[in-house]
Amino acid sequence: QVQLVESGGGLVQAGGSLRLSCVFSGRTFSGYAMGWFRQAPGKDRDFVASISWSGGTNYYADSVKGRFTISRDNAKNTVYLQMNSLKPEDTAVYYCAQKLNSGSYYYPASYYYWGQGTQVTVSS
């Protein structure tokens, strides 16, 4: 059974930092790209960042470039999202997902396995 378990969310003041983790189990982790998405109440699930299977290629949403960093440790089956200089508009549930097809890194439909999400709340 495939499982993705996110952790590291919480409440932080604007300007603060959080590091999200996503532990993957149940199938091959190292051969596939991974992504982070977020969803605020009443809004669509939006792309945040993605990382290739080797970690050599990263993609970021314009809204988080220069503030967020995605990384992975294939030995630990874990993908991370370091979030710095957080803003109230970053408030959302954050999801990690595994990309299985050749579609765009930016589209949720390109990802097959998803975690349950972790809440990030940034106060002003």
N, CA, C and O of each residue as an XYZ file, in Angstrom:
496
protein
N       0.848     -1.195      0.000
C       0.000      0.000      0.000
C       0.886      1.248      0.000
O       1.775      1.398      0.839
N       0.627      2.124     -0.946
C       1.417      3.348     -1.049
C       0.947      4.348      0.013
O      -0.248      4.565      0.210
N       1.923      4.942      0.680
C       1.609      5.973      1.666
C       2.564      7.148      1.509
O       3.764      6.965      1.302
N       2.024      8.342      1.608
C       2.802      9.568      1.674
C       2.329     10.302      2.922
O       1.149     10.626      3.057
N       3.253     10.556      3.821
C       2.900     11.179      5.091
C       3.658     12.484      5.229
O       4.881     12.501      5.368
N       2.909     13.576      5.188
C       3.507     14.903      5.348
C       3.565     15.279      6.823
O       2.734     14.853      7.626
N       4.559     16.081      7.155
C       4.680     16.606      8.508
C       5.436     17.918      8.456
O       6.019     18.275      7.432
N       5.420     18.637      9.579
C       6.179     19.875      9.667
C       5.356     21.144      9.552
O       5.883     22.244      9.716
N       4.075     21.001      9.271
C       3.232     22.182      9.206
C       2.988     22.769     10.584
O       3.375     22.195     11.602
N       2.336     23.929     10.597
C       2.029     24.563     11.859
C       1.694     26.024     11.671
O       1.448     26.497     10.561
N       1.691     26.726     12.797
C       1.399     28.162     12.822
C       2.704     28.932     12.975
O       3.503     28.643     13.865
N       2.912     29.903     12.111
C       4.143     30.691     12.155
C       3.802     32.135     11.810
O       2.849     32.399     11.077
N       4.573     33.047     12.334
C       4.378     34.456     12.012
C       4.972     34.782     10.647
O       5.888     34.110     10.172
N       4.438     35.813     10.039
C       4.983     36.264      8.758
C       6.476     36.546      8.897
O       6.928     37.142      9.875
N       7.228     36.101      7.893
C       8.671     36.238      7.933
C       9.389     35.028      8.495
O      10.611     34.916      8.393
N       8.631     34.129      9.086
C       9.216     32.939      9.685
C       9.458     31.831      8.678
O       9.261     32.003      7.475
N       9.895     30.680      9.200
C      10.258     29.538      8.354
C       9.629     28.254      8.874
O       9.367     28.102     10.067
N       9.400     27.351      7.957
C       8.977     25.987      8.282
C       9.646     25.041      7.288
O       9.969     25.419      6.162
N       9.846     23.803      7.737
C      10.362     22.772      6.845
C       9.380     21.615      6.832
O       9.160     20.962      7.852
N       8.797     21.368      5.683
C       7.882     20.255      5.521
C       8.652     19.013      5.073
O       9.627     19.095      4.326
N       8.188     17.877      5.549
C       8.748     16.588      5.131
C       7.631     15.700      4.617
O       6.484     15.815      5.048
N       7.971     14.823      3.705
C       7.014     13.863      3.173
C       7.729     12.524      3.047
O       8.643     12.371      2.237
N       7.309     11.567      3.844
C       7.900     10.242      3.816
C       7.039      9.331      2.949
O       5.824      9.243      3.130
N       7.685      8.659      2.008
C       7.006      7.845      1.005
C       7.286      6.375      1.268
O       8.406      6.000      1.617
N       6.264      5.542      1.100
C       6.461      4.104      1.266
C       5.476      3.337      0.401
O       4.448      3.878     -0.007
N       5.787      2.084      0.121
C       4.867      1.206     -0.582
C       5.194      0.937     -2.040
O       4.634      0.014     -2.630
N       6.068      1.704     -2.626
C       6.524      1.457     -3.984
C       7.835      2.203     -4.185
O       8.369      2.813     -3.259
N       8.345      2.142     -5.414
C       9.625      2.792     -5.707
C       9.516      4.300     -5.573
O       8.620      4.929     -6.135
N      10.443      4.864     -4.821
C      10.466      6.319     -4.624
C      11.489      6.985     -5.531
O      11.207      8.020     -6.136
N      12.675      6.395     -5.628
C      13.808      7.096     -6.217
C      13.681      7.319     -7.720
O      14.346      8.207     -8.253
N      12.861      6.557     -8.417
C      12.815      6.675     -9.864
C      11.833      7.681    -10.407
O      11.652      7.772    -11.621
N      11.194      8.438     -9.540
C      10.096      9.305     -9.981
C      10.222     10.706     -9.404
O      10.746     10.903     -8.308
N       9.730     11.667    -10.163
C       9.678     13.035     -9.676
C       8.651     13.153     -8.559
O       7.704     12.372     -8.466
N       8.869     14.146     -7.723
C       7.956     14.432     -6.620
C       7.564     15.905     -6.668
O       8.299     16.738     -7.198
N       6.418     16.206     -6.119
C       5.971     17.589     -6.123
C       5.280     17.973     -4.832
O       4.807     17.127     -4.073
N       5.239     19.275     -4.608
C       4.460     19.859     -3.513
C       3.390     20.776     -4.125
O       3.667     21.565     -5.028
N       2.188     20.649     -3.618
C       1.076     21.491     -4.010
C       0.450     22.071     -2.749
O       0.723     21.606     -1.642
N      -0.382     23.080     -2.917
C      -1.089     23.640     -1.775
C      -2.498     24.037     -2.178
O      -2.780     24.349     -3.335
N      -3.369     24.015     -1.181
C      -4.762     24.362     -1.426
C      -5.298     25.176     -0.267
O      -5.346     24.712      0.872
N      -5.700     26.398     -0.577
C      -6.330     27.265      0.409
C      -7.841     27.044      0.354
O      -8.361     26.569     -0.655
N      -8.541     27.382      1.420
C      -9.997     27.169      1.449
C     -10.688     27.861      0.279
O     -10.466     29.045      0.023
N     -11.529     27.108     -0.426
C     -12.288     27.658     -1.530
C     -11.519     27.862     -2.812
O     -12.038     28.438     -3.769
N     -10.270     27.390     -2.841
C      -9.441     27.595     -4.036
C      -8.987     26.262     -4.600
O      -9.097     25.223     -3.951
N      -8.474     26.313     -5.824
C      -7.940     25.123     -6.468
C      -6.626     24.699     -5.822
O      -5.977     25.469     -5.115
N      -6.260     23.464     -6.087
C      -4.956     22.982     -5.630
C      -3.888     23.515     -6.584
O      -3.930     23.250     -7.786
N      -2.937     24.262     -6.042
C      -1.935     24.948     -6.849
C      -0.558     24.324     -6.723
O      -0.177     23.827     -5.664
N       0.169     24.359     -7.806
C       1.551     23.886     -7.829
C       2.425     24.792     -6.971
O       2.279     26.014     -6.986
N       3.334     24.176     -6.226
C       4.309     24.928     -5.435
C       5.722     24.662     -5.951
O       6.444     25.592     -6.310
N       6.108     23.389     -5.984
C       7.465     23.033     -6.393
C       7.507     21.565     -6.781
O       6.682     20.767     -6.336
N       8.477     21.218     -7.616
C       8.691     19.819     -7.942
C      10.173     19.555     -8.118
O      10.964     20.477     -8.316
N      10.538     18.281     -8.043
C      11.941     17.885     -8.125
C      12.023     16.598     -8.927
O      11.213     15.689     -8.748
N      13.007     16.529     -9.810
C      13.188     15.332    -10.625
C      13.647     14.162     -9.776
O      13.990     14.334     -8.606
N      13.654     12.953    -10.372
C      13.983     11.772     -9.588
C      15.384     11.836     -8.999
O      15.633     11.297     -7.921
N      16.302     12.496     -9.706
C      17.681     12.577     -9.239
C      17.925     13.780     -8.339
O      18.960     13.878     -7.680
N      16.966     14.688     -8.321
C      17.169     15.928     -7.573
C      17.892     16.989     -8.375
O      18.170     18.072     -7.861
N      18.198     16.695     -9.622
C      18.991     17.616    -10.412
C      18.211     18.736    -11.064
O      18.795     19.730    -11.496
N      16.909     18.589    -11.142
C      16.071     19.608    -11.770
C      14.917     19.952    -10.848
O      14.199     19.069    -10.378
N      14.744     21.238    -10.594
C      13.666     21.718     -9.744
C      12.825     22.738    -10.492
O      13.316     23.460    -11.360
N      11.553     22.782    -10.138
C      10.648     23.779    -10.684
C       9.906     24.437     -9.525
O       9.589     23.788     -8.528
N       9.634     25.730     -9.668
C       8.947     26.470     -8.614
C       7.857     27.355     -9.208
O       7.985     27.867    -10.320
N       6.792     27.521     -8.445
C       5.806     28.535     -8.783
C       6.441     29.907     -8.605
O       7.277     30.102     -7.723
N       6.049     30.843     -9.434
C       6.625     32.191     -9.338
C       6.434     32.788     -7.947
O       7.285     33.536     -7.465
N       5.331     32.460     -7.316
C       5.009     33.054     -6.018
C       5.936     32.605     -4.899
O       5.974     33.234     -3.841
N       6.685     31.523     -5.115
C       7.559     31.022     -4.042
C       9.028     31.033     -4.418
O       9.876     30.717     -3.584
N       9.347     31.388     -5.647
C      10.749     31.410     -6.072
C      11.570     32.319     -5.188
O      11.168     33.442     -4.883
N      12.720     31.828     -4.780
C      13.608     32.599     -3.921
C      13.289     32.474     -2.446
O      14.072     32.910     -1.602
N      12.142     31.881     -2.123
C      11.765     31.714     -0.714
C      11.681     30.238     -0.311
O      12.022     29.880      0.816
N      11.234     29.396     -1.219
C      11.059     27.973     -0.935
C      12.138     27.168     -1.667
O      12.591     27.545     -2.747
N      12.538     26.046     -1.049
C      13.497     25.133     -1.670
C      13.014     23.702     -1.502
O      12.733     23.259     -0.389
N      12.920     22.990     -2.604
C      12.553     21.580     -2.571
C      13.823     20.746     -2.656
O      14.770     21.096     -3.361
N      13.825     19.632     -1.923
C      14.961     18.714     -1.966
C      14.455     17.312     -1.670
O      13.314     17.131     -1.245
N      15.303     16.328     -1.895
C      14.906     14.953     -1.621
C      16.110     14.154     -1.157
O      17.257     14.461     -1.482
N      15.808     13.116     -0.384
C      16.819     12.162      0.067
C      16.293     10.791     -0.327
O      15.431     10.232      0.352
N      16.810     10.251     -1.418
C      16.296      8.970     -1.918
C      16.613      7.811     -0.981
O      15.906      6.803     -0.983
N      17.657      7.942     -0.190
C      17.986      6.896      0.774
C      16.958      6.825      1.897
O      16.780      5.784      2.529
N      16.284      7.951      2.136
C      15.286      8.009      3.208
C      13.857      8.050      2.667
O      12.902      8.171      3.435
N      13.715      7.950      1.353
C      12.386      8.013      0.721
C      11.612      9.257      1.176
O      10.423      9.190      1.489
N      12.300     10.363      1.202
C      11.717     11.583      1.760
C      11.967     12.771      0.836
O      13.046     12.925      0.265
N      10.935     13.606      0.708
C      11.074     14.866      0.003
C      10.769     15.986      0.992
O       9.911     15.846      1.863
N      11.481     17.095      0.843
C      11.375     18.212      1.777
C      10.956     19.487      1.051
O      11.152     19.641     -0.155
N      10.378     20.386      1.823
C      10.101     21.729      1.323
C      10.499     22.715      2.420
O       9.812     22.848      3.432
N      11.611     23.396      2.202
C      12.051     24.444      3.120
C      11.376     25.735      2.719
O      11.517     26.195      1.586
N      10.643     26.321      3.647
C       9.876     27.528      3.359
C      10.379     28.665      4.241
O      10.261     28.609      5.466
N      10.929     29.680      3.625
C      11.449     30.849      4.334
C      10.653     32.084      3.955
O       9.924     32.088      2.963
N      10.798     33.129      4.753
C      10.119     34.402      4.494
C       8.640     34.184      4.212
O       8.097     34.702      3.236
N       8.009     33.426      5.065
C       6.614     33.066      4.839
C       5.699     34.290      4.915
O       5.935     35.231      5.673
N       4.649     34.236      4.099
C       3.680     35.322      4.019
C       2.284     34.777      4.349
O       2.039     33.580      4.202
N       1.386     35.633      4.785
C       0.011     35.155      5.066
C      -0.624     34.453      3.872
O      -1.416     33.529      4.055
N      -0.295     34.870      2.663
C      -0.872     34.231      1.472
C      -0.315     32.829      1.223
O      -0.797     32.132      0.330
N       0.679     32.404      1.987
C       1.166     31.026      1.901
C       0.311     30.070      2.724
O       0.514     28.857      2.682
N      -0.633     30.612      3.466
C      -1.506     29.784      4.287
C      -2.322     28.835      3.414
O      -3.021     29.261      2.496
N      -2.219     27.537      3.718
C      -2.896     26.509      2.921
C      -2.596     25.144      3.526
O      -1.763     25.009      4.422
N      -3.290     24.143      3.015
C      -2.895     22.763      3.268
C      -1.894     22.379      2.179
O      -2.155     22.568      0.990
N      -0.761     21.844      2.591
C       0.305     21.477      1.666
C       0.322     19.963      1.470
O       0.289     19.192      2.429
N       0.374     19.563      0.208
C       0.345     18.153     -0.158
C       1.600     17.781     -0.934
O       2.082     18.557     -1.759
N       2.126     16.591     -0.665
C       3.166     16.064     -1.537
C       2.561     14.979     -2.417
O       1.546     14.373     -2.074
N       3.200     14.747     -3.552
C       2.666     13.798     -4.515
C       3.790     13.231     -5.363
O       4.835     13.859     -5.536
N       3.559     12.021     -5.894
C       4.522     11.383     -6.781
C       4.014     11.459     -8.223
O       2.865     11.128     -8.519
N       4.900     11.902     -9.101
C       4.568     12.066    -10.513
C       4.888     10.778    -11.252
O       6.010     10.276    -11.179
N       3.902     10.243    -11.963
C       4.107      8.972    -12.635
C       4.125      9.069    -14.159
O       4.602      8.150    -14.825
N       3.619     10.151    -14.714
C       3.549     10.190    -16.174
C       4.399     11.324    -16.727
O       5.090     12.025    -15.988
N       4.333     11.484    -18.024
C       5.196     12.454    -18.685
C       4.550     13.826    -18.823
O       5.060     14.675    -19.554
N       3.444     14.057    -18.137
C       2.787     15.346    -18.208
C       3.581     16.442    -17.530
O       4.659     16.214    -16.980
N       3.017     17.641    -17.586
C       3.695     18.791    -17.016
C       3.925     18.649    -15.523
O       3.089     18.102    -14.804
N       5.051     19.139    -15.068
C       5.348     19.153    -13.634
C       4.379     20.048    -12.876
O       4.211     19.895    -11.666
N       3.738     20.985    -13.579
C       2.946     22.008    -12.918
C       1.487     21.600    -12.681
O       0.768     22.280    -11.949
N       1.049     20.501    -13.292
C      -0.361     20.141    -13.230
C      -0.621     19.009    -12.236
O       0.058     17.984    -12.285
N      -1.584     19.175    -11.342
C      -1.912     18.096    -10.401
C      -2.242     16.778    -11.095
O      -1.957     15.711    -10.551
N      -2.829     16.832    -12.269
C      -3.232     15.614    -12.968
C      -2.037     14.745    -13.364
O      -2.205     13.566    -13.674
N      -0.845     15.314    -13.356
C       0.361     14.548    -13.699
C       0.867     13.703    -12.537
O       1.785     12.900    -12.703
N       0.278     13.881    -11.379
C       0.703     13.190    -10.166
C      -0.349     12.168     -9.768
O      -1.550     12.427     -9.852
N       0.121     10.997     -9.332
C      -0.834      9.909     -9.085
C      -1.055      9.649     -7.607
O      -2.197      9.523     -7.165
N       0.007      9.568     -6.848
C      -0.108      9.273     -5.413
C       0.016     10.569     -4.621
O       0.881     11.403     -4.890
N      -0.873     10.717     -3.634
C      -0.943     11.952     -2.856
C      -0.967     11.638     -1.357
O      -1.466     10.602     -0.919
N      -0.412     12.570     -0.599
C      -0.531     12.484      0.843
C      -1.819     13.139      1.325
O      -2.608     13.646      0.529
N      -2.017     13.123      2.631
C      -3.231     13.686      3.227
C      -3.107     15.178      3.497
O      -4.107     15.851      3.745
N      -1.899     15.690      3.450
C      -1.703     17.121      3.619
C      -1.326     17.520      5.032
O      -1.616     16.816      6.000
N      -0.672     18.668      5.124
C      -0.320     19.262      6.410
C      -0.651     20.755      6.351
O      -0.359     21.430      5.364
N      -1.259     21.253      7.415
C      -1.718     22.631      7.436
C      -0.576     23.585      7.756
O       0.176     23.376      8.707
N      -0.460     24.622      6.957
C       0.476     25.714      7.216
C      -0.341     26.991      7.353
O      -1.098     27.358      6.455
N      -0.177     27.660      8.484
C      -0.888     28.901      8.736
C       0.122     29.987      9.070
O       0.922     29.839      9.994
N       0.083     31.070      8.319
C       1.011     32.174      8.518
C       0.212     33.384      8.983
O      -0.667     33.876      8.276
N       0.528     33.847     10.167
C      -0.193     34.992     10.729
C       0.535     36.285     10.389
O       1.758     36.310     10.254
N      -0.229     37.345     10.254
C       0.356     38.653      9.897
C       0.737     39.447     11.131
O       1.240     40.564     11.014
